[in-house]
Amino acid sequence: MNFFWAALLVTLAGAVSAPVLAANETLGASVATSGAGFDSSAATNWNGTPGIYSPASIVSGLPLPDGTQWNLGTAYWSGTSNGDASQYLTIMLADLVTISSIDLQADNNDSYNVAYWNGAAWQSLTTFGGAGGWGLDTRPTFTLASTVTTDQFKIAAVGGDGWYAVGQFTANSAAAAVPEPETYTMLLAGLGLIGAMIRRRKV
């Protein structure tokens, strides 16, 4: 292999070695509710004081601090202790996206199932179980065994104390590679070497 091709390979290697960043695909998505119990009366019935009911905030990309009271700045609802299939949140994206992982912040002592729309039916992704502590809790990230492509997600409570809340939901995809500064340096150096070789061949 001559010096020209070696320089070219160095340049290409530097360009493809850039890190891949995760992208929040649910940022600013539309949020809809289905079933009874999705309003401030759920909190009023819980402790006699209305909460801060805010379904749209669950896709803001700004999770509340863990430990925040379940009915303050969340999408919350009341239901049965084993969940109710007619009660759920739907997160609607503007376009189809390919997802590799999801994150959920929700009331600590409940379990929540997350499903995605495959174009014909809802398919379960995972169920986030209850956690310790009090108030909102961010569950560990769930990484999919293989990516899925969708434009809708559904979140439903499947167990707990009958008072449910979601503080934040994020569906993450693999974004385009973003080169680090060192990558640009390597790319420029490789192009310089190639340019030098071309000039030498013309002399």
Summary of the structure (lengths in Angstrom):
residues: 203
radius of gyration: 23.9
end to end distance: 21.5
largest distance: 87.9
contacts: 627
relative contact order: 0.25
helix: 24%
strand: 44%
